[in-house]
């Protein structure tokens, strides 16, 4: 498998620490609100990665965190430690306790994952009855359940000389990491802090890029709802320490792949890497792999705060199938920005429905997979998850002279990775719930044909087609398809 390694700045052959096994930590959602389509893209991308490794025969150990404490809104160049805690803020807005907010939106995450055929991190299909109470059994980790482990890792970082303490917080001193800016190559001296009035800057903080390991209940956080006792006072962990703790606690001090969005490259992932070095004396992650943004037509990032980021339930209410959304998000390589619009989603819907029509024409009986196409499919997956190549391969296969049964078996095998429910589509013979108006027009046209009034029959055909249907005259009678 070849993937784009952010630190190496090139596509690299993935060489697992243990042969035949792959360990993956995926940065998961902060569960203070629903995921928007830009967030969801990451999880479709990494679901494809997960399924690809399974398809290629790897033993996959993967976990995904659920951030339910300590994720601050970013208000300066480095991602402020002194913004609002997202969980606390949403709890006040909805009149609930922070853990109730977390539970509510963990359930929403599970609903979205189920709807889009995204596997649980442990590789299982997410059961319909799974909710926030049982997520740990499926490879999800909740930050609030690892606070003791966070404190222990912070103690190691402190013992190794990477920290300093102020009245407000315990900080990681990034100047102790020689290659702290390895991800971006930026100069720390170019950065300034406190660019907005509401950022409460700690006057004892030494460097703008230094980040909080443990925030005390002091000043603006004096009444912070979620808090724990620690050697540095009552308070709560910084966001970055959560991922270092959960990843290394479950995958070890050395693991293969860490996934996340490109928005994690400037701050979150450099901080994670620094913490790992501070705690263990070496980086823990072998390959950092990042997905690009979903953007608007003007290339601006989709954002919950700006109100320009649609949520999955709202998209589905427009008449799209969940698999239209999955097709849209997987059809473009994870390293390429996707421009989101209803028109683009319509394009994906049309492409998927055209594919389904061609697959239905094959029949329902499956034969044997075609070895050369299985080999080509594996090569496209191994080539940095070349999904456009995979879709081109399917179109090529549908034009081949192989038996319909073997073509169907091969495409069904591909769907173990695509997870587009291609086999289920064979069971849905394009049934359409017809309105009483359409039914009346069909009866009227049938009568016109019976009376050999073909001019009237053609007028009714045009009327029906203007309503979005394609009318076919078959030996079995009139049939409708969505245009």
C-alpha positions in Angstrom: 0.0 0.0 0.0 1.3 3.5 -0.9 -0.1 6.6 0.8 0.9 10.2 0.9 3.0 10.8 4.0 2.7 14.3 5.2 6.0 14.4 7.0 7.9 13.0 4.0 5.8 15.2 1.6 5.5 12.4 -0.9 3.7 9.1 -1.6 5.5 6.3 0.3 5.3 2.6 0.5 3.7 1.7 3.9 5.9 -0.7 5.7 4.1 -1.9 8.8 5.9 -2.3 12.1 4.6 -5.8 12.3 4.4 -7.7 9.0 0.8 -8.4 7.9 -0.6 -6.1 10.7 -1.5 -2.4 10.5 -2.3 -0.1 13.4 -4.3 3.1 12.8 -5.4 5.9 15.0 -8.0 8.2 13.5 -8.7 11.7 14.9 -12.4 11.5 15.6 -15.1 14.1 16.1 -15.6 16.6 19.0 -19.1 15.5 20.1 -20.6 18.9 20.8 -22.8 19.1 17.7 -23.7 17.1 14.6 -20.9 16.4 12.0 -21.2 18.5 8.9 -20.4 17.1 5.4 -16.8 18.4 5.6 -16.3 16.4 8.8 -18.0 13.3 7.4 -15.6 13.3 4.4 -12.7 12.3 6.6 -14.6 9.3 8.0 -15.7 8.0 4.5 -12.0 8.4 3.4 -10.7 6.5 6.3 -13.4 3.9 6.1 -12.2 3.2 2.5 -8.6 3.0 3.9 -9.7 0.6 6.6 -11.7 -1.6 4.2 -8.8 -1.5 1.7 -6.3 -2.9 4.3 -8.8 -5.6 5.2 -9.4 -6.5 1.5 -5.7 -6.7 1.0 -5.4 -9.2 3.8 -4.0 -7.1 6.7 -4.9 -7.6 10.3 -6.1 -4.1 11.2 -6.1 -2.7 14.7 -7.8 0.7 14.6 -9.2 3.1 17.2 -11.0 6.5 16.9 -11.3 9.0 19.7 -14.4 10.9 20.7 -13.5 14.3 22.2 -15.9 15.0 25.0 -13.8 17.5 27.0 -11.2 20.1 26.5 -11.4 21.1 22.8 -11.2 24.9 22.7 -12.4 27.1 20.0 -9.3 28.4 18.1 -8.9 32.2 18.2 -5.3 32.7 17.3 -2.6 31.5 14.8 -1.8 28.4 17.0 -5.2 27.4 18.0 -5.9 29.2 21.3 -5.9 27.3 24.6 -8.0 30.1 26.0 -11.1 30.0 23.8 -14.4 28.5 24.9 -14.6 24.8 25.6 -16.9 23.5 22.9 -18.6 21.0 25.2 -19.2 23.6 28.0 -20.5 26.2 25.4 -23.0 23.8 23.8 -24.1 22.6 27.3 -25.0 26.2 28.2 -26.8 26.7 24.9 -29.0 23.6 25.2 -29.5 23.7 28.9 -27.9 20.3 29.4 -24.9 18.8 31.3 -21.7 18.5 29.1 -21.8 14.7 29.3 -25.4 14.7 28.2 -24.4 16.8 25.2 -21.6 14.3 24.5 -23.9 11.3 24.7 -26.5 13.0 22.4 -24.0 13.8 19.7 -22.1 10.5 20.0 -25.5 8.9 19.1 -25.7 11.3 16.1 -22.2 10.2 15.0 -23.2 6.6 15.2 -26.4 7.3 13.1 -24.4 9.1 10.4 -21.8 6.3 10.3 -24.5 3.6 10.0 -26.3 5.6 7.3 -23.2 5.9 5.2 -21.9 2.3 5.8 -18.9 3.5 7.8 -17.5 0.6 9.8 -16.8 0.9 13.5 -13.1 1.4 14.2 -12.8 -2.3 15.2 -14.0 -3.3 11.7 -17.5 -4.3 12.6 -20.7 -3.1 11.1 -22.3 -0.7 13.6 -25.4 -2.4 15.0 -28.7 -0.5 15.0 -29.1 -0.7 18.7 -25.6 0.6 19.5 -25.5 4.0 21.3 -23.1 6.0 23.4 -23.2 3.4 26.2 -21.4 0.7 24.3 -19.1 2.5 21.9 -15.9 1.4 23.7 -16.5 -2.2 22.6 -16.3 -1.1 19.0 -13.0 0.7 19.0 -14.2 4.2 19.9 -12.5 5.9 22.9 -14.0 8.7 25.0 -11.5 11.3 26.3 -13.3 11.5 29.7 -12.5 7.9 30.3 -8.8 8.3 29.9 -8.1 11.3 32.2 -6.1 9.2 34.7 -3.9 7.9 31.8 -3.5 11.5 30.6 -2.3 12.7 34.0 0.3 9.8 34.0 1.6 10.8 30.6 1.8 14.4 31.5 3.8 13.4 34.6 6.3 11.7 32.3 6.5 14.8 30.1 7.1 16.9 33.1 9.7 14.6 34.6 11.6 14.7 31.2 11.8 18.5 31.4 9.4 19.7 28.7 7.0 21.7 30.8 6.6 24.8 32.9 3.7 25.8 35.2 1.9 29.1 35.6 -1.1 30.1 37.8 -3.4 29.2 35.0 -2.0 26.1 33.4 0.8 23.5 32.9 2.4 24.2 29.5 4.5 22.2 27.0 7.5 24.2 26.0 7.8 23.7 22.3 11.3 25.2 22.1 12.5 22.0 23.6 11.5 20.2 20.4 14.1 21.1 17.8 12.0 20.1 14.8 8.6 21.2 16.3 7.6 22.8 12.9 8.5 19.8 10.8 5.0 19.5 9.5 4.9 23.1 8.1 8.4 24.5 8.2 7.0 27.7 9.7 9.1 30.0 11.9 7.8 30.2 15.4 9.0 33.9 15.6 6.5 34.9 12.9 3.5 34.0 15.0 1.7 36.3 17.4 -0.9 35.6 20.0 -4.0 37.4 21.3 -5.4 38.6 18.0 -8.9 38.9 19.4 -10.1 40.6 22.5 -11.9 37.6 23.9 -8.7 35.5 24.0 -7.6 35.5 27.6 -3.8 35.3 27.2 -1.8 34.0 30.1 0.8 36.7 30.9 3.2 34.0 32.2 3.1 32.0 28.9 6.6 32.0 27.5 6.0 31.4 23.8 2.9 31.9 21.6 3.1 28.2 20.4 3.4 26.7 23.8 0.3 24.7 24.5 -1.7 23.5 27.5 -1.3 20.1 28.9 -3.5 20.8 32.0 -5.8 23.8 32.4 -6.5 24.8 36.0 -9.9 26.1 37.2 -8.6 29.6 37.4 -9.8 32.9 35.9 -12.2 32.4 33.1 -12.3 28.7 33.8 -13.0 29.0 37.5 -16.5 27.5 37.0 -15.6 25.0 34.3 -18.2 22.2 34.7 -16.0 19.2 33.8 -13.0 19.0 36.1 -10.7 16.5 37.8 -8.0 16.6 40.5 -4.4 16.5 39.4 -0.9 17.2 40.7 -1.2 20.7 39.1 -4.6 21.5 40.7 -8.2 20.9 39.9 -8.9 21.4 36.2 -9.1 19.5 32.9 -6.8 18.2 30.2 -5.7 20.1 27.1 -7.1 18.8 23.8 -3.8 17.6 22.4 -2.9 15.3 25.3 -6.1 13.3 24.8 -5.0 11.9 21.4 -1.4 11.2 22.5 -2.8 9.3 25.5 -5.5 7.2 23.8 -3.4 6.3 20.8 -0.3 5.2 22.7 -2.3 3.5 25.5 -4.1 1.3 23.0 -1.7 1.0 20.1 1.7 1.3 21.9 4.5 3.8 21.8 5.1 2.9 18.1 2.2 2.5 15.7 1.8 2.7 12.0 -0.7 5.4 10.8 -2.3 8.5 12.2 -5.1 9.9 10.1 -6.7 13.4 10.3 -7.8 16.4 8.3 -5.4 18.9 6.9 -6.6 21.5 9.5 -4.7 19.4 12.0 -1.4 19.9 10.3 -0.5 23.4 11.7 -1.3 22.8 15.4 -2.9 19.6 16.7 -0.6 17.1 15.1 2.7 18.9 15.8 1.6 19.1 19.4 0.7 15.4 19.5 4.1 14.6 18.1 5.9 16.9 20.6 4.0 15.2 23.5 5.0 11.7 22.3 8.7 12.8 22.1 8.4 14.4 25.5 6.9 11.3 27.1 8.7 8.5 25.3 11.8 10.1 23.9 10.8 9.4 20.3 8.0 10.0 17.9 5.3 7.4 18.1 3.7 7.7 14.6 5.3 6.2 11.5 3.0 7.8 8.9 0.8 10.8 9.2 -1.9 10.8 6.5 -4.3 13.7 6.0 -7.5 14.3 4.0 -8.3 17.6 2.3 -11.3 19.9 3.0 -14.7 20.0 1.5 -15.1 23.6 0.3 -17.7 25.8 -1.3 -17.7 26.9 -4.9 -15.6 29.9 -3.9 -13.0 27.6 -2.3 -14.0 28.8 1.2 -14.0 26.1 3.9 -17.3 24.7 5.1 -17.9 25.8 8.6 -20.5 25.2 11.3 -19.9 28.6 12.8 -20.5 30.3 9.4 -23.7 28.3 8.8 -22.5 27.1 5.4 -22.0 23.5 6.2 -24.9 21.1 5.6 -25.6 18.1 7.8 -26.4 14.6 6.5 -30.1 14.5 7.6 -30.7 17.8 5.8 -29.1 16.5 2.6 -31.2 13.4 2.7 -34.3 15.4 3.1 -33.6 16.9 -0.3 -34.2 13.5 -1.8 -30.7 12.1 -2.0 -29.9 8.5 -1.1 -27.2 8.0 1.6 -25.2 6.2 -1.1 -25.3 9.3 -3.3 -23.4 11.0 -0.5 -20.9 8.2 -0.1 -20.3 8.0 -3.8 -19.8 11.7 -4.0 -17.2 11.7 -1.1 -15.3 8.5 -2.2 -15.1 9.3 -5.9 -12.4 12.0 -5.4 -9.0 11.2 -3.9 -8.6 12.0 -0.2 -5.8 14.5 -1.0 -8.0 16.6 -3.4 -10.4 19.3 -2.2 -14.0 18.6 -3.0 -16.3 21.5 -4.0 -19.6 20.9 -2.5 -22.9 22.0 -4.1 -26.3 20.5 -4.7 -25.4 20.4 -8.4 -22.2 18.4 -7.6 -24.2 16.0 -5.5 -26.8 15.7 -8.3 -23.9 14.7 -10.6 -22.8 12.0 -8.1 -26.4 10.8 -7.8 -26.8 10.5 -11.6 -23.5 8.7 -12.0 -24.4 6.2 -9.2 -27.8 5.5 -10.6 -26.4 5.0 -14.1 -23.9 2.5 -12.6 -26.8 0.7 -10.8 -28.8 0.5 -14.0 -25.9 -1.2 -15.8 -25.4 -3.6 -12.9 -29.1 -4.5 -12.8 -28.9 -5.4 -16.5 -26.4 -8.2 -15.5 -29.1 -10.1 -13.7 -29.1 -11.5 -10.2 -27.0 -14.7 -10.4 -23.4 -14.4 -9.4 -20.6 -16.4 -10.9 -16.9 -16.3 -10.1 -14.6 -13.3 -9.7 -12.3 -12.4 -12.6 -8.7 -12.7 -11.3 -7.1 -10.1 -13.6 -9.7 -7.5 -12.5 -9.2 -8.4 -8.9 -5.5 -7.8 -9.4 -6.2 -4.5 -11.1 -8.5 -3.4 -8.3 -5.9 -4.2 -5.7 -3.3 -2.1 -7.6 -5.6 0.9 -7.7 -6.2 0.6 -3.9 -2.5 0.3 -3.3 -1.8 3.3 -5.5 -2.7 5.9 -2.8 -6.4 4.8 -2.8 -6.9 5.7 -6.4 -10.7 5.7 -6.3 -11.2 7.4 -9.7 -9.1 4.5 -11.1 -11.4 2.0 -9.3 -14.6 3.6 -10.8 -12.9 3.6 -14.3 -12.1 0.0 -13.8 -15.7 -0.9 -13.1 -16.9 1.0 -16.2 -14.3 -0.9 -18.2 -15.3 -4.2 -16.8 -19.0 -3.6 -17.6 -18.0 -3.3 -21.3 -16.1 -6.6 -21.3 -17.1 -9.9 -22.9 -17.0 -11.9 -19.7 -20.1 -13.7 -18.6 -22.6 -11.4 -16.8 -22.5 -13.7 -13.8 -18.7 -13.3 -13.4 -18.8 -9.5 -14.0 -21.5 -9.2 -11.3 -19.4 -11.4 -8.9 -16.3 -9.2 -9.5 -18.1 -5.9 -8.9 -19.8 -7.3 -5.8 -16.3 -8.2 -4.5 -15.1 -4.6 -5.2 -18.1 -3.4 -3.1 -16.4 -4.9 0.0 -14.3 -1.7 -0.1 -16.7 0.7 -1.8 -19.6 -0.2 0.4 -22.1 1.3 -2.0 -24.7 -1.4 -1.4 -24.4 -2.5 -5.1 -25.8 -6.0 -4.3 -28.8 -4.6 -2.5 -29.6 -2.5 -5.5 -30.4 -5.8 -7.3 -33.3 -6.2 -4.9 -34.7 -2.8 -5.7 -36.0 -3.0 -9.2 -36.4 0.8 -9.5 -39.8 0.7 -7.9 -41.4 4.1 -7.9 -44.2 5.3 -5.7 -46.5 6.9 -8.3 -48.8 9.8 -7.5 -52.5 9.5 -8.2 -52.1 12.1 -11.0 -49.5 10.0 -12.7 -51.6 6.9 -12.3 -54.6 8.7 -13.9 -52.5 9.8 -16.8 -51.2 6.3 -17.4 -54.8 4.9 -17.5 -55.9 7.8 -19.8 -53.0 7.0 -22.2 -53.7 3.3 -22.1 -57.3 4.1 -23.1 -56.2 6.5 -25.9 -53.9 3.7 -27.3 -56.7 1.2 -27.1 -58.9 3.6 -29.1 -56.0 4.2 -31.5 -55.9 7.9 -30.7 -52.1 8.0 -31.0 -51.9 11.8 -31.1 -53.6 12.0 -27.6 -51.3 9.1 -26.4 -48.2 11.1 -27.5 -49.4 14.3 -25.7 -49.9 12.3 -22.5 -46.4 10.8 -22.9 -45.0 14.3 -23.2 -47.0 15.4 -20.1 -45.6 12.5 -18.1 -42.0 13.1 -19.2 -42.3 16.8 -18.2 -43.1 15.5 -14.7 -39.7 13.8 -14.5 -40.3 10.3 -15.9 -39.3 8.3 -18.9 -42.2 6.3 -20.3 -41.5 2.9 -22.0 -43.9 0.8 -24.0 -43.0 -2.9 -23.4 -44.7 -6.2 -24.2 -45.7 -6.3 -20.6 -47.3 -2.8 -20.8 -46.3 0.7 -19.9 -43.3 1.1 -17.6 -41.9 4.2 -15.9 -38.4 5.1 -15.0 -37.2 8.3 -13.2 -35.7 10.5 -15.9 
